[in-house]
């Protein structure tokens, strides 16, 4: 078995285990749901139990598939496809920063920041030679140019509440 | 003649300047999201679900329907011009459309797919007009046992029949059902899996799950795996069709429509099967030099037929959605969510309780089709420019819109963290080939199915035998079982007889 194959089955086994764990977790929660069925014969705890058992079953079957040659009917990715983690970290950072700062920075600036970081991740993934400050500024301006009209459109026309920068609501 | 009066009334409602504007914006936005890789109609509608809080029901349903429709038109543009098909629905179009574009006939391919979509969409809308009220009238007679069986059928087809692996389809369905469990039980009001968090009593927002699974996961996948993928774009040519193109396209459109429409009507969802069937039919029916074009220079029938089938299926899928309240795809499931946001439950009563809304929606389908024809034929050059949006800006921009959808619904920054987590789930699912439609359908339809199940067993005074005692529900049960068993039995039989022959 090659290194790649072993890696793939390890990941698949983790997915299977995850599904089993989800099922067990749901079962744990189902214990505390009362079974008062009334006339219905089945109470509010019926579906939770069904779903948890089904998930444990599915997860177990996946583990069986992993042991006997891996998941069936998989689409094959392009050969030699390696995930590009550094770009992913940039993008994740963008989303996290956005979630953390949206209420303090306001929608427009927080989203622009997210835009800059996510675009940076994607640029790196594409292998673009980063041309320094100019690209950062260009991305920042593009982000603002998307986020500001979106903010204005959604809050003014569609009356969706998005946090502005100031309490007066004009920004 | 009652239908005509109501339809005319619908045209009056849909034809007000404001509603026309909504339809137009919806169609334009739909075409744009169809053209843009990485974002589809389900994502777009999901991101815009927060508008249901303020915009009135008729206007927003017209708007959403425009997006739903427009994306089908736009999707074919991408699949003909780019060498990477966007959504499954346009995969078949891509096969011949790409070949046509490579041999310098991109314009003809775009024209036949736009006009074909128009023809099929209009015929299918006529079918919706004529048959939806009839189905609704019939559906009034169905009780909880039958409804539950219909939903079971929808679950089965969406998870076990479509997609590559039944096991992963079912897993996705149960994950969706689990997400649907969170919140208050519909019948007893019992809180389930809320962990004492009051926000979770209302359940998990559909927007969050849909936007996370589709948009965020897509962006993550792009940054992880698609950075080095080089997309080549085919050259545009003038969007016209020769007399010969018309002669070959018209029958293909009609055949595609009649293959596609029935698939939309049954709760068996998915456009993969009808588009492939239509493709196979066209390939078989083509003769001489036309047949030689399949797979080489690109045959126009191979674009016209599947594209028509696709649109007919998508339009006809509104029949089960509106009359039974059963969604069979990602986008229809989210449309159902939109109805629920207004406190409207699609189902047989919809045609009586919200008849103005339904007929305005149907009328807007006719109007939308005309708008889309105009948007996609003379203006196709404009949409093609969207293909030039560089990936960094595209995906970063998608994340901004994802924020609007996720944050706009409940104004909770916590939801943005949850969005990221669901994005990760979507990424894992995509990486390991889990289908996403069962998650969304399971989450939205699950609570309804549970209520029907419990009501049905109440009717049977606590006995599940009620499902076997009523002819209609028994029939549906048999269909569900055969959908599950037959394909496997046939496969087993084939391999057995194959083995017997070779052995």
Interface residues (C-beta under 8 A of the other chain):
Chain A: X11 X12 X15 X19 X22 X26 X29 X33 X34 X36 X37 X38 X39 X40 X41 X42 X43 X44 X46 X47 X48 X51 X52 X54 X55 X58 X59 X61 X62 X65 X71 X72 X73 X74 X75 X77 X78 X81 X83 X84 X85 X87 X88 X90 X91 X92 X94 X95 X96 X98 X99 X100 X102 X103 X107 X111 X114 X115 X116 X118 X119 X120 X121 X122 X123 X124 X125 X126 X127 X139 X142 X143 X146 X147 X150 X154 X158 X159 X160 X161 X162 X163
Chain B: X50 X51 X53 X54 X55 X164 X165 X167 X168 X170 X171 X174 X175 X177 X178 X181 X185 X187 X188 X190 X192 X193 X216 X219 X220 X222 X223 X224 X225 X226 X227 X228 X229 X391 X392 X393 X395 X396 X397 X399 X400 X401 X403 X404 X407 X408 X411 X413 X414 X416 X417 X419 X420 X423 X428 X432 X433 X446 X450 X453 X454 X455 X457 X458 X460 X461 X462 X463 X464
